[in-house]
């Protein structure tokens, strides 16, 4: 992932070269919260009152800040996104690419912001704001949301577009008779023995969204400061836009302002099913982190 120093330098550079009051205000807020990429609803309300701008206008202005969290060694193309939650919170996201790994491991910016919101406990996404038109992969991924019918897409050149205007005649979870979709509560009642890190992985697996394969899984990362960062598996009706739990955990670490804290353990908890995330998780952990995955069969 981008290093903490990379993120700080990029954010400072955007602030230094911008005359936007919103960018300066949000930059100071990010600094105060140690670069955690969530902007609380109360702070956004203050921005609205001080600037006279709407939530969407504010989110469009701060897209260059969101893009600072990008890791793009393959494309050198930096995409920033802001997911506006039902709570009013803003969740930043950015594309994450992994050198020397398969392109399928890539996290798109919209996925990044959505996964960030999901791991933070948000219940729905009302708006997706992004600096480039969503690709087909992301359109399909967003169609899995419990708010897909109402979701609005906002771009610098075009706002207030329904998701389905980008994805006509869409295929999604309802076509496969899935009623509890992404961001609806999930509970799988898996349990197991182990320390706090293992229990965190199991707890996260219990929240996984895997209606098509039932390949329930979750990852817990132990950081050297003792914090635990998690990621759950998220599936998609079109299969390929699904997100692996380690991708989500690494994305969560980056957007939590913890990229400067090394990872000492990776634990994958997984229910046996027709699919397995073990090998792809081990490949990314070994190549990107130099760590061996501790595997817990549920």
Order of alpha helices (4+ residues) and beta strands (2+ residues): alpha-alpha-beta-alpha-alpha-alpha-beta-beta-alpha-beta-alpha-beta-beta-alpha-alpha-beta-beta-alpha-beta-alpha-beta
